[in-house]
Amino acid sequence: MDKRKEQQKETTTRKVVRVGISMGDVNGIGPEVIMKSLSDSRLLIDCTPVIYGSTKILSFYRKRLNMNQFNYQETKSIDDLKLRRVNVINVWSDEVKLKLGEATEEGGKRAFESLERATADLAAGKIDVLVTAPISKEAMGKSGFKFPGHTEYLADLAGEDEALMLMVSSTMRVGLVTSHIPIKEVCETITADKVAGKIESFNASLKKDFGIQRPKIAVFGLNPHAGENGKMGMEEKEIISPAIARVKDKGIFAFGPFPADGFFGSAAKANYDGVLAMYHDQGLAAFKALAFDEGVNFTAGLPIVRTSPDHGTAFDIVGKNLASGDSMRNAIYLAIDVHRNHVDEKEIKANPLVSKERDRRGNNRNRDAKRREQ
C-alpha cells in the first residue's frame, strides 16, 4: 500500500472527535467566527462539531453576513449526531432580542445557558472536547455568572482550586501565574508555593497535552529587569527564584527569572517550550501582538479539554463581516490534537509496545498541522 492510500485509510478509520462549541455572547462575534471556522470543510475530516445555541441566531447571522455557503443541521439530541456534519442543538427555543455590539443581561444569560449545556454533555462523556466562543464578562455578570471567566468556571466544576491559563500559537506557549485579577492584587497573590505549583502544572501539560517529553520552561520575573538584583523589588529573590529551585529539585527544567520586556523579541524564546508570566498583561500583551489572528486559549490542569480563540467579543465590529475565523479554527484543531494525545497516552500506559505507533501518529499530526497553515 503506497503512502497516500495509507494516509487516506488512517483518516477514514481513526475516531472522529466530537467537538462541543458553546455559542458565546450572541451580541458579539461568537456566531460569526464559529460559522467562518466551520465553513472550511477540511475540519469535518477530523471532527463532528456540535454548536450549543440556536438555529435562529445562526440563521440571522448567516443572512446578515451573506454566508449562504455555511450549512448546518438541527439536532434534537446529542445522541443523534450526524457524523462529520455541523450539528446545532437548540439550547433555547424562545425568541432572543439581539442588540448587536452591546453587553446585555439577555446576551449573558444565553451565553451561560449555552455553556452549561455544553459542559453537562462534556461531563457525561457525550462530547470529547469543549471549544468556547467569546463571552462578555460584563454581560455574564448581569446574568448572575459569578466567575471572572471560563477558566475559573471550569476549574470550579472540576473541583480544582484553579486551572492554568495557556495561550498557544504555532511558535509559543505562554502560561500565567495570575490571570483575571487587578494589578494591585498581583504582588500579594504571588507566593513561592503558587509559582512552583504553576510551573509543575505547566510542565505536566507540556508532557501530557502537547507530547513534549523533556519540556524547558522560561519563568519571568515580576519587576522591571527581573528586579535587577533587588534594586527594583525583592520578589525575584524571595519568591520566584526559590520556586524555580524547588521544581528543579523535582527534575523539572525551569529557568529564570527573566526580564519580560525583551524576551519575546529575542532569539532566546526559541530555546524554550513554554513561558510562564506572572500576570495577565505581562504575558498576553506580547503574545497577542505576535500571534493575535492565530492564537488559542487553552485551559490546562483539568480532567477535560477546553480551548477558545484568543480574542474577545469584539463588540465594535459585530455584524460587519470583519471578524477572522482563524483563531476559532485553530482552537478546534488544538482541542482535537490534545484529545488525541490523551488517547495515545492511555494506549501507551495500557500497552508500552504501542509507543512507536504513537510516534507515527504524532508525525502525521505534525504533517496535518502544516497543511492547515497552507
Secondary structure, 3 states (H helix, E strand, C coil): CCHHHHHHHHHHHCCCEEEEEECCCCCCCHHHHHHHHHCCCCHHHHEEEEEEECHHHHHHHHHHCCCCCCCCEECCCHHHCCCCCCEEEECCCCCCCCCCCCCCHHHHHHHHHHHHHHHHHHHCCCCCEEEECCCCHHHHHHCCCCCCCHHHHHHHHCCCCCCEEEEECCCCEEEECCCCCCHHHHHHHCCHHHHHHHHHHHHHHHHHCCCCCCCEEEEECCCHHHHCCCCCCCHHHHHHHHHHHHHHCCCCEEEEEECCCCCCCCHHHHHCCEEEECCHHHHHHHHHHHHCCCCEEEEECCCCCEEEECCCCCHHHCCCCCCCCHHHHHHHHHHHHHHHHHHHHHHHHHCHHHHHHHHHHHHHHHHHHHHHHC
